[in-house]
Amino acid sequence: MRYFLIICHHGHHGRNKSQDITFAIMAANLIDAQTQARKMPGVKHTRGIICGKEITKEEYTIRRETSAYYYFQ
């Protein structure tokens, strides 16, 4: 497994209004990580994913400890 940061549009702020949120996700590849992030609660369906990048296991652990969505995955 590899580790990724995925940045998504998030929130119910009305049409074309959102804030960005970053998820730390463990997946086999970037496409699978983006698919997991798109299914997270609150992620916009039409413009959901902004970008993603691979990270180290240490950075993944730190991000997961501070993530608001830690318990949802």
ChimeraX attribute file (.defattr): number of C-alpha atoms within 10 A of each C-alpha:
attribute: neighborCount
match mode: 1-to-1
recipient: residues
	/A:1	6
	/A:2	15
	/A:3	22
	/A:4	24
	/A:5	23
	/A:6	23
	/A:7	19
	/A:8	26
	/A:9	22
	/A:10	22
	/A:11	15
	/A:12	13
	/A:13	9
	/A:14	7
	/A:15	7
	/A:16	10
	/A:17	11
	/A:18	18
	/A:19	12
	/A:20	13
	/A:21	17
	/A:22	20
	/A:23	23
	/A:24	26
	/A:25	24
	/A:26	20
	/A:27	16
	/A:28	12
	/A:29	13
	/A:30	20
	/A:31	11
	/A:32	13
	/A:33	23
	/A:34	23
	/A:35	13
	/A:36	16
	/A:37	22
	/A:38	20
	/A:39	12
	/A:40	15
	/A:41	11
	/A:42	15
	/A:43	21
	/A:44	21
	/A:45	12
	/A:46	8
	/A:47	13
	/A:48	19
	/A:49	20
	/A:50	13
	/A:51	12
	/A:52	18
	/A:53	12
	/A:54	17
	/A:55	15
	/A:56	11
	/A:57	13
	/A:58	10
	/A:59	13
	/A:60	19
	/A:61	13
	/A:62	11
	/A:63	17
	/A:64	16
	/A:65	11
	/A:66	9
	/A:67	14
	/A:68	12
	/A:69	14
	/A:70	13
	/A:71	7
	/A:72	7
	/A:73	9
